[in-house]
Amino acid sequence: MQFKKILGLLIFCFSNLVYAQEYPIRPIQMIVQFPPGTTTDAVAREVGEELAKELGQQIVVINRAGAGGVIGVAAIASSKPDGYTIGTVNMPTLTIIPHLQQVPYDPLKAFTHLGVIGPYDYGVFVNANSPWKTFAELVEYGRKNPNKLSFGTLGAGTTNQLTMDKIGNDLGIKWTYIPYKGDNESVLALLGDQVQVINASGAAAMPQVKAGKLRMLVSTGARRWNALPDVPTLTETGLMKFSQNSFLSLAAPAGIPPNVKKRLDDSIKKVLSDRNFQDRLLTKYGQNVIYQSGDTYEKFISEENVMWKKSFDLKK
């Protein structure tokens, strides 16, 4: 009986080893936590195409939008840890939202981080036919006209919403928040005059800026956008010493086999380190690709989670 147990264990271990070495032997599912048409979706599909070439298997993108990214990220966390489900993860679902509400995953233990694609670049946009040509003009109007402005971003608890809240609080603007599932929805709302201001990323907003329908007033990130070099950063306006930071990364469920993780790590690093690929994403979406390993990013997420918890605790 003891011999059979040992033999069974050896067969199981050998099977898992062979399985990991052969990976991947079938298509891989990539869950994207925002709708089609968003920067995350567009960039993820580009990454998926290149990653498929490296792995020799199709990458099938599945959008699971809602709750500021929580629904899609939870789907990644609850998937079988065999390397056949990976996905995009937005930083707030791991560092901010878990301190504002219950989430169906452990933000620090439920994931195997595979690598950072790059920082999200955000901006404040208004309709091109609006009277505000600069961020300072918008702020002046907002101060003089309380509750006359509404702003839209993707879901509550994201850096987009928190940044706009901070702008309002610090600069004395009383405005109404309208949440959307993704930047594409908030862009449509702005075009339809359902809101007066949005905080959004490049892929959804840039085509409308180039078409002359939207105007970007300020970059809320640490640097100016390459596609709109004349638009200042929030810090450069002199009105605030603050920049909005968030990152787009790839992850798998916790516990994937080491050999599978290494294959994914190496392939993702190769794709994201390619200069031609970096230039393509920058040209098409204004998305800077700045690769960072999953192991390094995991430490950063842990630190950011603690920082945001302390910040919210101080406000209680």
C-alpha positions in Angstrom: 0.0 0.0 0.0 2.9 2.4 0.9 4.6 1.5 -2.4 1.4 2.4 -4.3 1.2 5.8 -2.6 4.8 6.6 -3.4 4.4 5.5 -7.0 1.2 7.6 -7.3 3.0 10.6 -5.9 5.9 10.2 -8.3 3.6 9.9 -11.3 1.7 13.0 -10.2 4.9 15.0 -9.8 6.3 13.7 -13.1 3.1 14.6 -14.9 3.1 18.1 -13.5 6.7 18.6 -14.5 6.1 17.4 -18.0 3.0 19.6 -18.2 4.9 22.7 -17.1 7.8 22.0 -19.5 5.4 21.6 -22.4 3.5 24.8 -21.6 1.6 26.2 -23.4 -0.2 23.4 -25.3 -3.4 25.3 -25.9 -4.7 28.9 -26.2 -4.3 31.3 -23.2 -7.1 33.4 -21.9 -6.3 37.1 -21.2 -8.9 38.8 -19.0 -9.1 42.6 -19.4 -10.9 44.4 -16.6 -12.2 47.3 -18.7 -14.4 47.5 -21.8 -13.4 47.4 -25.5 -12.2 50.8 -26.7 -10.3 51.7 -23.5 -6.6 52.2 -23.4 -6.2 49.0 -21.3 -8.1 47.0 -23.8 -6.3 48.4 -26.8 -2.8 47.9 -25.3 -3.7 44.5 -23.9 -4.7 43.3 -27.4 -1.4 44.6 -28.9 0.6 42.8 -26.1 -1.5 39.7 -26.6 -0.7 39.5 -30.3 3.1 39.7 -29.7 2.9 37.4 -26.8 1.1 34.8 -28.9 4.0 34.8 -31.3 6.5 34.2 -28.5 4.5 31.4 -26.9 3.3 29.8 -30.0 -0.4 29.8 -28.9 -3.3 32.1 -29.4 -4.1 34.7 -26.7 -7.8 35.1 -26.4 -8.9 38.5 -24.9 -12.0 38.5 -22.7 -13.4 41.7 -21.3 -14.8 41.5 -17.8 -15.6 45.2 -16.9 -17.2 46.8 -13.9 -16.6 48.1 -10.3 -13.5 50.0 -11.3 -11.7 46.9 -12.5 -12.6 44.7 -9.5 -14.8 42.2 -11.5 -12.1 41.4 -14.0 -9.3 41.3 -11.5 -11.4 39.0 -9.3 -11.9 36.7 -12.3 -8.1 36.4 -12.7 -7.6 35.6 -9.0 -10.2 32.9 -9.0 -9.0 31.1 -12.1 -7.1 27.8 -12.1 -3.4 28.5 -11.5 -2.2 26.6 -14.6 -0.9 29.5 -16.7 -3.9 29.4 -19.1 -5.5 32.4 -17.6 -3.6 35.7 -17.3 -4.9 39.2 -17.3 -4.4 42.9 -16.9 -4.5 44.5 -13.5 -4.9 48.2 -12.6 -3.1 49.3 -9.6 -6.1 50.7 -7.6 -7.8 47.3 -7.4 -4.8 46.1 -5.3 -3.8 49.3 -3.4 -6.8 51.6 -3.1 -10.2 50.0 -3.6 -9.6 47.2 -1.0 -9.5 49.9 1.7 -12.8 51.4 0.5 -14.9 48.2 0.1 -14.7 44.5 0.4 -13.2 42.8 -2.6 -13.4 39.0 -3.4 -9.6 38.5 -3.4 -6.6 39.1 -1.2 -4.8 42.0 -3.0 -1.4 41.0 -1.8 -1.6 37.2 -2.0 -4.0 36.2 -4.8 -1.8 37.0 -7.7 1.4 36.0 -9.5 2.7 39.3 -10.9 4.3 38.8 -14.4 5.4 42.3 -15.3 4.5 46.0 -15.7 3.6 47.2 -19.2 3.9 50.8 -18.2 2.4 53.8 -16.3 -1.1 55.0 -17.2 -1.0 58.5 -18.7 -4.1 60.5 -17.7 -5.4 63.9 -18.6 -8.3 66.3 -17.9 -10.5 66.9 -21.0 -13.3 69.2 -21.9 -15.5 69.6 -24.9 -13.8 71.6 -27.7 -16.7 73.9 -27.8 -16.5 74.7 -24.1 -15.3 78.2 -22.9 -12.3 76.8 -21.1 -9.0 77.0 -23.0 -6.8 76.4 -20.0 -7.0 74.4 -16.7 -6.8 77.7 -14.8 -9.9 79.0 -16.6 -11.8 75.8 -15.6 -10.7 76.1 -12.0 -11.8 79.8 -11.9 -15.2 78.8 -13.3 -15.6 75.9 -10.9 -14.8 78.1 -7.9 -17.3 80.8 -8.9 -20.0 78.3 -9.9 -20.4 75.7 -7.2 -22.2 72.5 -8.2 -22.5 73.7 -11.8 -19.8 71.2 -13.1 -19.9 67.4 -13.2 -17.0 65.2 -14.0 -16.7 61.6 -15.2 -14.2 58.9 -14.7 -14.1 55.2 -14.7 -15.3 53.5 -11.5 -15.2 54.9 -7.9 -12.0 54.2 -6.0 -9.8 54.5 -9.0 -6.9 57.0 -9.2 -9.0 58.9 -11.8 -11.8 59.6 -9.4 -9.6 60.2 -6.4 -7.4 62.7 -8.4 -10.5 64.7 -9.4 -11.7 64.6 -5.8 -8.3 66.0 -4.7 -8.4 68.7 -7.4 -11.8 69.7 -6.2 -10.9 69.7 -2.5 -7.5 71.4 -2.9 -8.7 74.1 -5.4 -12.1 74.8 -4.0 -14.3 73.3 -6.7 -17.6 71.7 -5.8 -18.6 69.4 -8.6 -20.6 66.2 -9.1 -19.0 62.8 -9.8 -20.5 60.5 -12.5 -18.9 57.0 -12.6 -18.5 55.0 -15.9 -17.3 51.5 -16.7 -14.5 52.8 -18.9 -12.8 55.8 -20.5 -14.7 55.1 -23.7 -18.0 55.7 -21.9 -16.9 58.9 -20.2 -15.6 60.2 -23.6 -19.0 59.6 -25.1 -20.7 61.3 -22.2 -18.4 64.4 -22.6 -19.1 64.5 -26.3 -22.8 64.4 -25.6 -22.6 67.2 -22.9 -23.8 64.8 -20.2 -20.7 65.9 -18.1 -18.4 68.9 -18.5 -15.1 67.4 -17.6 -13.5 63.9 -17.6 -10.3 62.4 -16.4 -9.2 59.8 -19.0 -6.3 58.0 -20.7 -5.1 58.3 -24.2 -6.6 55.6 -26.4 -10.2 56.7 -25.9 -9.7 60.4 -25.8 -6.9 61.1 -28.3 -8.9 60.3 -31.5 -11.4 62.9 -30.4 -8.7 65.4 -29.6 -7.2 65.0 -33.0 -10.6 65.3 -34.6 -11.0 68.7 -32.9 -13.9 67.5 -30.7 -12.2 67.4 -27.3 -9.6 69.6 -25.7 -7.0 68.4 -23.2 -6.3 71.0 -20.5 -3.7 69.3 -18.4 -1.8 66.1 -17.9 -2.4 64.8 -14.4 0.6 62.5 -14.6 4.3 63.2 -13.9 5.1 64.2 -17.5 3.6 65.8 -20.6 2.2 63.5 -23.2 4.4 62.9 -26.2 1.3 63.3 -28.5 0.4 66.6 -26.9 3.7 68.2 -25.9 2.2 71.7 -25.5 -0.2 70.7 -22.8 1.3 71.2 -19.3 1.3 68.8 -16.4 -0.8 69.6 -13.3 2.3 70.4 -11.4 3.5 72.8 -14.2 0.3 74.9 -13.8 1.5 76.0 -10.4 -1.9 75.3 -8.9 -1.1 71.9 -7.3 2.0 69.9 -6.4 0.5 66.6 -7.2 0.6 64.0 -10.0 -1.6 61.0 -10.6 0.2 57.6 -10.6 -1.1 54.3 -11.7 0.3 51.3 -13.6 -0.9 48.7 -16.1 0.4 45.3 -15.4 -0.1 41.6 -16.2 -0.7 38.9 -13.6 -1.9 35.3 -13.2 -3.5 33.6 -10.2 -1.2 32.8 -7.3 0.4 29.4 -7.4 1.2 28.9 -11.1 4.0 26.3 -11.6 7.5 27.9 -11.5 8.4 26.7 -15.0 5.2 28.2 -16.4 5.9 31.5 -14.6 9.4 31.6 -16.0 8.1 31.0 -19.5 5.6 33.8 -19.1 8.1 36.2 -17.4 10.7 35.7 -20.2 8.2 36.1 -23.0 6.6 39.2 -21.6 9.9 40.8 -20.9 11.0 40.2 -24.5 7.8 41.7 -25.9 7.8 44.8 -23.7 11.6 45.4 -24.2 11.3 45.5 -28.0 12.0 49.1 -29.1 9.7 48.8 -32.2 6.9 47.6 -30.1 7.4 50.4 -27.6 7.4 53.0 -30.4 4.2 51.4 -31.9 2.2 51.8 -28.6 3.5 55.3 -28.1 2.5 56.4 -31.6 -0.9 54.7 -31.6 -2.1 55.3 -28.1 0.3 57.6 -26.4 1.1 54.7 -24.0 4.7 54.7 -22.7 6.0 51.1 -22.2 8.4 50.9 -19.3 8.9 47.3 -18.4 9.3 46.2 -14.8 9.6 42.6 -13.6 6.7 41.0 -11.7 8.8 40.4 -8.6 9.8 44.0 -8.4 6.3 45.2 -8.9 5.0 42.9 -6.2 7.1 44.7 -3.7 5.9 48.1 -5.0 2.3 47.0 -4.7 2.8 45.9 -1.1 4.3 49.3 -0.2 1.5 51.2 -2.0 -1.2 49.2 -0.3 0.3 50.1 3.1 0.6 53.7 2.1 -3.0 54.0 1.0 -4.3 52.2 4.1 -2.5 54.7 6.3 -3.9 57.6 4.2 -7.5 56.4 4.6 -7.0 55.6 8.3 -5.9 59.2 8.9 -9.2 60.5 7.4 -11.4 58.3 9.7 
